[in-house]
Amino acid sequence: MADYYQKGHFGGHSPQISGVKLVSASVAALATVGPMLWMMGFSFLASTTLLLVCSPLLLLFTPLLLPAAFLFMITLAGFAVADAMALTGLHLLGGIARETRVMFGGLRPHYEGKERGFMDY
Protein backbone atom coordinates (compact mmCIF):
# COMPACT_ATOMS: atom_id res chain seq x y z
CA MET A 1 0.00 0.00 0.00
CA ALA A 2 2.87 2.37 0.84
CA ASP A 3 4.44 1.81 -2.58
CA TYR A 4 1.08 2.72 -4.15
CA TYR A 5 1.25 6.23 -2.67
CA GLN A 6 4.98 6.58 -3.32
CA LYS A 7 4.51 5.96 -7.03
CA GLY A 8 2.05 8.85 -7.21
CA HIS A 9 -1.11 6.88 -8.00
CA PHE A 10 -4.03 8.90 -6.64
CA GLY A 11 -7.35 7.82 -8.01
CA GLY A 12 -5.90 5.93 -10.92
CA HIS A 13 -3.74 8.69 -12.41
CA SER A 14 -0.45 10.26 -11.43
CA PRO A 15 -0.64 13.95 -10.51
CA GLN A 16 1.53 16.11 -12.70
CA ILE A 17 1.90 19.85 -12.59
CA SER A 18 2.55 21.56 -15.86
CA GLY A 19 5.58 23.80 -16.26
CA VAL A 20 3.43 26.87 -16.92
CA LYS A 21 1.53 26.42 -13.63
CA LEU A 22 4.78 25.91 -11.74
CA VAL A 23 6.38 29.05 -13.18
CA SER A 24 3.27 31.18 -12.66
CA ALA A 25 2.95 29.97 -9.03
CA SER A 26 6.63 30.77 -8.41
CA VAL A 27 6.27 34.26 -9.90
CA ALA A 28 3.15 34.91 -7.79
CA ALA A 29 4.95 33.71 -4.66
CA LEU A 30 7.94 35.97 -5.38
CA ALA A 31 5.62 38.93 -6.06
CA THR A 32 3.92 38.36 -2.71
CA VAL A 33 6.88 37.41 -0.53
CA GLY A 34 9.46 39.77 -2.07
CA PRO A 35 7.99 43.02 -0.71
CA MET A 36 7.42 41.38 2.66
CA LEU A 37 11.06 40.32 2.86
CA TRP A 38 12.16 43.81 1.80
CA MET A 39 10.00 45.46 4.49
CA MET A 40 11.28 43.01 7.10
CA GLY A 41 14.88 43.74 6.16
CA PHE A 42 14.31 47.49 6.15
CA SER A 43 12.61 47.33 9.55
CA PHE A 44 15.49 45.30 10.97
CA LEU A 45 18.06 47.71 9.52
CA ALA A 46 16.20 50.75 10.87
CA SER A 47 15.83 49.18 14.33
CA THR A 48 19.51 48.25 14.44
CA THR A 49 20.54 51.75 13.36
CA LEU A 50 18.34 53.38 15.98
CA LEU A 51 19.70 51.05 18.65
CA LEU A 52 23.29 51.87 17.71
CA VAL A 53 22.58 55.62 17.68
CA CYS A 54 20.53 55.69 20.90
CA SER A 55 22.67 53.40 23.06
CA PRO A 56 25.38 56.00 23.76
CA LEU A 57 22.74 58.64 24.40
CA LEU A 58 20.94 56.34 26.81
CA LEU A 59 24.18 55.66 28.68
CA LEU A 60 24.94 59.38 28.72
CA PHE A 61 21.53 60.45 30.05
CA THR A 62 20.87 57.54 32.44
CA PRO A 63 21.94 59.57 35.50
CA LEU A 64 19.21 62.07 34.62
CA LEU A 65 16.51 59.67 33.49
CA LEU A 66 16.66 57.21 36.38
CA PRO A 67 15.95 59.70 39.18
CA ALA A 68 13.26 61.31 37.04
CA ALA A 69 11.60 57.92 36.59
CA PHE A 70 11.76 57.24 40.34
CA LEU A 71 10.31 60.68 41.08
CA PHE A 72 7.50 60.02 38.59
CA MET A 73 6.72 56.66 40.24
CA ILE A 74 6.67 58.27 43.70
CA THR A 75 4.37 61.01 42.39
CA LEU A 76 1.96 58.44 40.95
CA ALA A 77 1.97 56.53 44.24
CA GLY A 78 1.17 59.79 46.06
CA PHE A 79 -1.76 60.44 43.73
CA ALA A 80 -3.04 56.91 44.35
CA VAL A 81 -2.87 57.40 48.13
CA ALA A 82 -4.60 60.79 47.81
CA ASP A 83 -7.37 59.24 45.71
CA ALA A 84 -7.88 56.47 48.25
CA MET A 85 -8.07 58.99 51.08
CA ALA A 86 -10.53 61.15 49.11
CA LEU A 87 -12.80 58.18 48.42
CA THR A 88 -12.65 57.20 52.09
CA GLY A 89 -13.54 60.75 53.11
CA LEU A 90 -16.49 60.87 50.70
CA HIS A 91 -17.73 57.55 52.04
CA LEU A 92 -17.48 58.82 55.62
CA LEU A 93 -19.26 62.08 54.74
CA GLY A 94 -22.07 60.10 53.17
CA GLY A 95 -22.40 57.99 56.32
CA ILE A 96 -22.40 61.09 58.53
CA ALA A 97 -25.08 62.73 56.36
CA ARG A 98 -27.23 59.62 56.49
CA GLU A 99 -26.94 59.33 60.28
CA THR A 100 -27.65 63.07 60.68
CA ARG A 101 -30.85 62.74 58.64
CA VAL A 102 -31.90 59.82 60.80
CA MET A 103 -31.14 61.55 64.11
CA PHE A 104 -32.38 65.09 63.43
CA GLY A 105 -34.67 64.71 60.47
CA GLY A 106 -37.00 62.23 62.07
CA LEU A 107 -36.41 59.67 59.32
CA ARG A 108 -36.43 56.01 60.20
CA PRO A 109 -33.17 54.22 59.61
CA HIS A 110 -33.26 51.60 56.87
CA TYR A 111 -32.01 48.99 59.31
CA GLU A 112 -34.79 49.42 61.89
CA GLY A 113 -36.35 46.15 62.93
CA LYS A 114 -33.40 43.98 62.10
CA GLU A 115 -29.98 43.43 63.52
CA ARG A 116 -27.46 45.87 62.15
CA GLY A 117 -24.67 44.05 60.30
CA PHE A 118 -21.33 45.17 58.99
CA MET A 119 -22.56 45.82 55.45
CA ASP A 120 -25.58 47.86 56.62
CA TYR A 121 -23.58 50.96 57.45
KOLDREN-993060 format. One record per residue (C-alpha): residue in one letter; x, y, z. Coordinates in steps of 0.1 Angstrom, whole numbers. Layout:
<numars>
<numar><type>A</type><x>X</x><y>Y</y><z>Z</z></numar>
...
</numars>
This chain:
<numars>
<numar><type>M</type><x>0</x><y>0</y><z>0</z></numar>
<numar><type>A</type><x>29</x><y>24</y><z>8</z></numar>
<numar><type>D</type><x>44</x><y>18</y><z>-26</z></numar>
<numar><type>Y</type><x>11</x><y>27</y><z>-41</z></numar>
<numar><type>Y</type><x>13</x><y>62</y><z>-27</z></numar>
<numar><type>Q</type><x>50</x><y>66</y><z>-33</z></numar>
<numar><type>K</type><x>45</x><y>60</y><z>-70</z></numar>
<numar><type>G</type><x>20</x><y>88</y><z>-72</z></numar>
<numar><type>H</type><x>-11</x><y>69</y><z>-80</z></numar>
<numar><type>F</type><x>-40</x><y>89</y><z>-66</z></numar>
<numar><type>G</type><x>-73</x><y>78</y><z>-80</z></numar>
<numar><type>G</type><x>-59</x><y>59</y><z>-109</z></numar>
<numar><type>H</type><x>-37</x><y>87</y><z>-124</z></numar>
<numar><type>S</type><x>-4</x><y>103</y><z>-114</z></numar>
<numar><type>P</type><x>-6</x><y>139</y><z>-105</z></numar>
<numar><type>Q</type><x>15</x><y>161</y><z>-127</z></numar>
<numar><type>I</type><x>19</x><y>199</y><z>-126</z></numar>
<numar><type>S</type><x>26</x><y>216</y><z>-159</z></numar>
<numar><type>G</type><x>56</x><y>238</y><z>-163</z></numar>
<numar><type>V</type><x>34</x><y>269</y><z>-169</z></numar>
<numar><type>K</type><x>15</x><y>264</y><z>-136</z></numar>
<numar><type>L</type><x>48</x><y>259</y><z>-117</z></numar>
<numar><type>V</type><x>64</x><y>291</y><z>-132</z></numar>
<numar><type>S</type><x>33</x><y>312</y><z>-127</z></numar>
<numar><type>A</type><x>29</x><y>300</y><z>-90</z></numar>
<numar><type>S</type><x>66</x><y>308</y><z>-84</z></numar>
<numar><type>V</type><x>63</x><y>343</y><z>-99</z></numar>
<numar><type>A</type><x>31</x><y>349</y><z>-78</z></numar>
<numar><type>A</type><x>49</x><y>337</y><z>-47</z></numar>
<numar><type>L</type><x>79</x><y>360</y><z>-54</z></numar>
<numar><type>A</type><x>56</x><y>389</y><z>-61</z></numar>
<numar><type>T</type><x>39</x><y>384</y><z>-27</z></numar>
<numar><type>V</type><x>69</x><y>374</y><z>-5</z></numar>
<numar><type>G</type><x>95</x><y>398</y><z>-21</z></numar>
<numar><type>P</type><x>80</x><y>430</y><z>-7</z></numar>
<numar><type>M</type><x>74</x><y>414</y><z>27</z></numar>
<numar><type>L</type><x>111</x><y>403</y><z>29</z></numar>
<numar><type>W</type><x>122</x><y>438</y><z>18</z></numar>
<numar><type>M</type><x>100</x><y>455</y><z>45</z></numar>
<numar><type>M</type><x>113</x><y>430</y><z>71</z></numar>
<numar><type>G</type><x>149</x><y>437</y><z>62</z></numar>
<numar><type>F</type><x>143</x><y>475</y><z>61</z></numar>
<numar><type>S</type><x>126</x><y>473</y><z>96</z></numar>
<numar><type>F</type><x>155</x><y>453</y><z>110</z></numar>
<numar><type>L</type><x>181</x><y>477</y><z>95</z></numar>
<numar><type>A</type><x>162</x><y>508</y><z>109</z></numar>
<numar><type>S</type><x>158</x><y>492</y><z>143</z></numar>
<numar><type>T</type><x>195</x><y>482</y><z>144</z></numar>
<numar><type>T</type><x>205</x><y>517</y><z>134</z></numar>
<numar><type>L</type><x>183</x><y>534</y><z>160</z></numar>
<numar><type>L</type><x>197</x><y>510</y><z>186</z></numar>
<numar><type>L</type><x>233</x><y>519</y><z>177</z></numar>
<numar><type>V</type><x>226</x><y>556</y><z>177</z></numar>
<numar><type>C</type><x>205</x><y>557</y><z>209</z></numar>
<numar><type>S</type><x>227</x><y>534</y><z>231</z></numar>
<numar><type>P</type><x>254</x><y>560</y><z>238</z></numar>
<numar><type>L</type><x>227</x><y>586</y><z>244</z></numar>
<numar><type>L</type><x>209</x><y>563</y><z>268</z></numar>
<numar><type>L</type><x>242</x><y>557</y><z>287</z></numar>
<numar><type>L</type><x>249</x><y>594</y><z>287</z></numar>
<numar><type>F</type><x>215</x><y>604</y><z>300</z></numar>
<numar><type>T</type><x>209</x><y>575</y><z>324</z></numar>
<numar><type>P</type><x>219</x><y>596</y><z>355</z></numar>
<numar><type>L</type><x>192</x><y>621</y><z>346</z></numar>
<numar><type>L</type><x>165</x><y>597</y><z>335</z></numar>
<numar><type>L</type><x>167</x><y>572</y><z>364</z></numar>
<numar><type>P</type><x>160</x><y>597</y><z>392</z></numar>
<numar><type>A</type><x>133</x><y>613</y><z>370</z></numar>
<numar><type>A</type><x>116</x><y>579</y><z>366</z></numar>
<numar><type>F</type><x>118</x><y>572</y><z>403</z></numar>
<numar><type>L</type><x>103</x><y>607</y><z>411</z></numar>
<numar><type>F</type><x>75</x><y>600</y><z>386</z></numar>
<numar><type>M</type><x>67</x><y>567</y><z>402</z></numar>
<numar><type>I</type><x>67</x><y>583</y><z>437</z></numar>
<numar><type>T</type><x>44</x><y>610</y><z>424</z></numar>
<numar><type>L</type><x>20</x><y>584</y><z>410</z></numar>
<numar><type>A</type><x>20</x><y>565</y><z>442</z></numar>
<numar><type>G</type><x>12</x><y>598</y><z>461</z></numar>
<numar><type>F</type><x>-18</x><y>604</y><z>437</z></numar>
<numar><type>A</type><x>-30</x><y>569</y><z>443</z></numar>
<numar><type>V</type><x>-29</x><y>574</y><z>481</z></numar>
<numar><type>A</type><x>-46</x><y>608</y><z>478</z></numar>
<numar><type>D</type><x>-74</x><y>592</y><z>457</z></numar>
<numar><type>A</type><x>-79</x><y>565</y><z>482</z></numar>
<numar><type>M</type><x>-81</x><y>590</y><z>511</z></numar>
<numar><type>A</type><x>-105</x><y>612</y><z>491</z></numar>
<numar><type>L</type><x>-128</x><y>582</y><z>484</z></numar>
<numar><type>T</type><x>-126</x><y>572</y><z>521</z></numar>
<numar><type>G</type><x>-135</x><y>608</y><z>531</z></numar>
<numar><type>L</type><x>-165</x><y>609</y><z>507</z></numar>
<numar><type>H</type><x>-177</x><y>575</y><z>520</z></numar>
<numar><type>L</type><x>-175</x><y>588</y><z>556</z></numar>
<numar><type>L</type><x>-193</x><y>621</y><z>547</z></numar>
<numar><type>G</type><x>-221</x><y>601</y><z>532</z></numar>
<numar><type>G</type><x>-224</x><y>580</y><z>563</z></numar>
<numar><type>I</type><x>-224</x><y>611</y><z>585</z></numar>
<numar><type>A</type><x>-251</x><y>627</y><z>564</z></numar>
<numar><type>R</type><x>-272</x><y>596</y><z>565</z></numar>
<numar><type>E</type><x>-269</x><y>593</y><z>603</z></numar>
<numar><type>T</type><x>-276</x><y>631</y><z>607</z></numar>
<numar><type>R</type><x>-308</x><y>627</y><z>586</z></numar>
<numar><type>V</type><x>-319</x><y>598</y><z>608</z></numar>
<numar><type>M</type><x>-311</x><y>616</y><z>641</z></numar>
<numar><type>F</type><x>-324</x><y>651</y><z>634</z></numar>
<numar><type>G</type><x>-347</x><y>647</y><z>605</z></numar>
<numar><type>G</type><x>-370</x><y>622</y><z>621</z></numar>
<numar><type>L</type><x>-364</x><y>597</y><z>593</z></numar>
<numar><type>R</type><x>-364</x><y>560</y><z>602</z></numar>
<numar><type>P</type><x>-332</x><y>542</y><z>596</z></numar>
<numar><type>H</type><x>-333</x><y>516</y><z>569</z></numar>
<numar><type>Y</type><x>-320</x><y>490</y><z>593</z></numar>
<numar><type>E</type><x>-348</x><y>494</y><z>619</z></numar>
<numar><type>G</type><x>-364</x><y>462</y><z>629</z></numar>
<numar><type>K</type><x>-334</x><y>440</y><z>621</z></numar>
<numar><type>E</type><x>-300</x><y>434</y><z>635</z></numar>
<numar><type>R</type><x>-275</x><y>459</y><z>621</z></numar>
<numar><type>G</type><x>-247</x><y>440</y><z>603</z></numar>
<numar><type>F</type><x>-213</x><y>452</y><z>590</z></numar>
<numar><type>M</type><x>-226</x><y>458</y><z>554</z></numar>
<numar><type>D</type><x>-256</x><y>479</y><z>566</z></numar>
<numar><type>Y</type><x>-236</x><y>510</y><z>575</z></numar>
</numars>
